Amino acid sequence: MTADLDDRLKAALSDAASATHVTDDALSAIIKRSSRNRRQIRRRRTLITGLTVIGVTAGAGAGYALVQDRLSREQAQIVEQVPTCGLSAETARLVATVEAYGRTVDYWVVDGEGRHGDFLFERGSTGGGGGCGEQGRQEAHPTLPWANYMLDAGDGTGLFWFFGQAPVGAAEVEVVMSTGSVRAEVGLDGFFVTLAELPYHGDDHFERVDAFSADGNLIATGGIS
């Protein structure tokens, strides 16, 4: 599993030509042993619209175990080494977790004055990713619900790592792609994370995210952040 993670190409995507900024300096400061071989069948892609985006693979043996709802040392370094973040990992909060497809993925939010960040880390693994924006969370996401995703792209299929936030009163969200959808329970402060295997051919797109109350009523519809 470690070898697979070390061989994945970490790249950034932009949805509908939105302005996502990725710098070589940010990647080189974080990626320890990432392969840039584009012939690899599986690769992780990260889509976070409007944020500075990173995809990371740390060296084999790096510890990613969680300790009392705190980031590990390696995870904290990932958060703090993104040049445009200016965020302290001490403020990181674990807001949602999902267990699926033999993986446990944790969703962390990191907030500071005029800045915010969203990061996903897989437990027991050396992979993760995320990004930060030079706006406060409420400014960056004035309309709820919103969602973003990371993607492990395969041959005709993709393992999507959806995450985002729903409005107050939501118990569940449905994230809708052009090729299918997935539902996720809403946790702390409306945050959610879920994994879904969906068809993927490179031109598939995000359509919307719907938020539902506990009795199943649609209470809000949003889009990609």
C-alpha positions in Angstrom: 0.0 0.0 0.0 2.9 2.4 0.8 4.5 1.7 -2.5 1.2 2.5 -4.3 0.9 5.8 -2.4 4.5 6.7 -3.0 4.1 6.1 -6.8 0.9 8.2 -7.2 1.2 11.4 -9.1 -0.1 14.4 -7.1 -1.6 17.0 -9.3 -4.1 19.9 -9.1 -7.2 20.2 -11.1 -9.3 23.3 -11.9 -13.1 22.9 -12.3 -14.6 24.9 -15.2 -11.4 26.9 -15.6 -11.7 28.3 -12.1 -8.6 30.0 -10.7 -6.7 27.5 -8.5 -3.1 28.4 -7.8 -0.4 25.7 -7.5 3.3 26.5 -7.1 6.3 24.2 -7.6 7.8 25.7 -4.5 4.8 24.5 -2.4 5.0 21.1 -3.9 8.7 20.7 -3.6 8.6 21.7 0.1 6.1 18.9 0.8 6.5 16.1 -1.6 9.2 13.7 -0.4 9.0 10.8 -2.7 6.3 11.5 -5.3 6.7 10.0 -8.9 5.9 12.2 -11.9 5.4 9.3 -14.2 2.3 10.1 -16.2 2.1 6.5 -17.4 0.9 5.4 -13.9 -2.6 4.0 -14.1 -3.6 5.3 -10.7 -2.9 8.8 -9.5 -4.4 11.1 -6.9 -5.8 14.3 -8.2 -6.9 17.2 -5.9 -9.6 19.6 -6.7 -10.2 22.5 -4.4 -11.5 25.5 -6.3 -10.3 28.9 -5.2 -7.7 27.6 -2.8 -4.0 27.0 -2.9 -3.9 23.2 -3.4 -1.4 20.6 -2.5 -1.2 16.8 -3.0 1.3 15.1 -0.8 3.1 11.9 -0.3 5.4 11.7 2.7 8.3 9.2 3.0 7.6 5.6 4.0 7.4 5.3 7.7 6.1 8.7 8.4 3.6 8.5 11.3 0.0 9.4 10.6 -1.7 8.0 13.6 -4.0 10.5 15.3 -3.4 11.4 19.0 -6.3 12.9 21.0 -7.8 14.7 18.1 -4.5 16.4 17.2 -2.6 16.3 14.0 0.6 14.2 13.9 3.9 16.0 13.6 4.1 15.1 9.9 0.5 16.3 9.2 1.2 19.5 11.1 4.2 20.2 9.0 2.2 19.7 5.8 -0.3 22.3 7.0 2.3 24.8 8.1 4.7 24.5 5.1 2.2 25.6 2.5 3.6 29.1 1.8 0.4 31.0 1.4 -1.4 29.4 4.4 0.1 31.2 7.3 -1.9 28.9 9.6 -1.0 27.3 12.8 -1.6 23.6 13.0 -2.5 24.1 16.7 -5.9 25.4 15.6 -6.7 22.3 13.6 -10.0 20.6 14.4 -11.1 17.1 13.4 -14.6 17.7 12.1 -15.6 14.5 10.2 -14.4 10.9 9.6 -15.5 8.2 7.2 -14.6 4.5 7.0 -15.1 2.9 3.6 -13.2 0.8 1.0 -10.8 -0.4 3.7 -9.8 3.2 4.5 -10.4 5.7 7.3 -10.2 9.3 6.1 -10.3 12.2 8.5 -11.3 15.8 7.6 -9.5 18.6 9.4 -10.3 22.3 9.3 -7.7 24.9 10.2 -8.8 28.5 10.7 -6.9 31.8 11.3 -7.5 35.5 11.0 -8.5 36.1 7.4 -7.5 32.5 6.3 -8.9 29.0 6.4 -7.7 25.6 5.3 -9.2 22.1 4.6 -7.2 18.9 4.8 -7.9 15.2 4.4 -5.6 12.6 5.9 -5.9 8.8 5.7 -5.1 7.0 8.9 -2.4 4.4 8.8 -1.1 5.8 5.5 1.4 8.3 4.2 -1.0 10.1 1.9 -3.0 13.2 2.3 -3.9 16.5 0.8 -5.7 19.8 1.1 -5.3 23.5 0.7 -5.9 27.0 2.1 -7.5 30.2 1.1 -6.7 33.8 1.9 -10.2 34.4 3.2 -12.0 33.6 6.4 -14.2 30.5 6.2 -17.5 32.4 6.2 -16.3 34.7 3.4 -15.0 31.8 1.3 -18.3 29.8 1.8 -21.1 32.4 2.1 -23.6 29.9 0.7 -24.2 26.5 2.3 -24.0 23.7 1.4 -20.7 23.5 -0.5 -18.5 20.6 -1.4 -15.1 19.8 -2.9 -13.3 16.5 -3.7 -10.0 14.7 -4.0 -9.8 11.8 -6.5 -7.9 8.6 -6.9 -8.3 8.1 -10.7 -8.3 4.6 -12.1 -9.1 3.0 -15.4 -12.7 4.1 -16.1 -13.5 4.5 -12.4 -12.5 6.9 -9.6 -12.5 6.8 -5.8 -13.8 10.3 -4.9 -13.1 11.8 -1.5 -16.0 14.3 -1.1 -15.9 16.8 1.7 -17.7 20.0 2.6 -20.2 21.7 4.9 -24.0 21.8 5.1 -26.2 24.4 6.8 -27.7 24.3 10.3 -30.5 21.8 10.5 -29.1 19.4 7.9 -28.7 15.7 8.8 -27.5 14.4 5.5 -26.2 15.6 2.1 -26.2 14.1 -1.4 -23.3 15.0 -3.6 -24.3 14.7 -7.3 -21.8 14.2 -10.1 -22.6 13.8 -13.8 -22.0 10.1 -13.4 -23.7 9.3 -10.1 -24.2 10.5 -6.5 -23.4 9.6 -2.9 -25.0 10.4 0.4 -23.2 11.4 3.6 -24.2 12.0 7.1 -23.5 15.5 8.5 -21.4 15.9 11.6 -19.9 18.6 13.7 -20.9 22.1 12.6 -22.4 20.6 9.4 -19.1 19.2 8.1 -19.1 15.9 6.1 -16.6 13.6 4.4 -17.4 10.5 2.3 -15.8 8.1 -0.2 -17.5 6.9 -3.4 -16.5 4.8 -6.4 -18.0 6.4 -9.5 -17.3 6.1 -13.2 -14.6 8.5 -14.3 -13.4 9.3 -17.8 -11.6 12.7 -17.3 -14.5 14.9 -18.5 -17.0 14.1 -15.7 -18.2 17.1 -13.6 -19.6 18.1 -10.3 -23.3 19.1 -10.5 -24.5 20.1 -7.0 -24.8 19.2 -3.4 -28.2 18.9 -1.7 -28.8 19.1 2.1 -31.6 17.2 3.7 -33.2 17.5 7.2 -33.6 14.5 9.5 -37.1 13.9 8.1 -35.8 13.8 4.5 -36.9 17.2 3.4 -34.6 19.2 1.0 -33.5 22.3 2.8 -30.8 23.7 0.6 -28.9 23.2 -2.6 -25.3 24.4 -3.3 -22.3 23.8 -5.5 -18.6 23.3 -5.6 -16.5 25.6 -3.6 
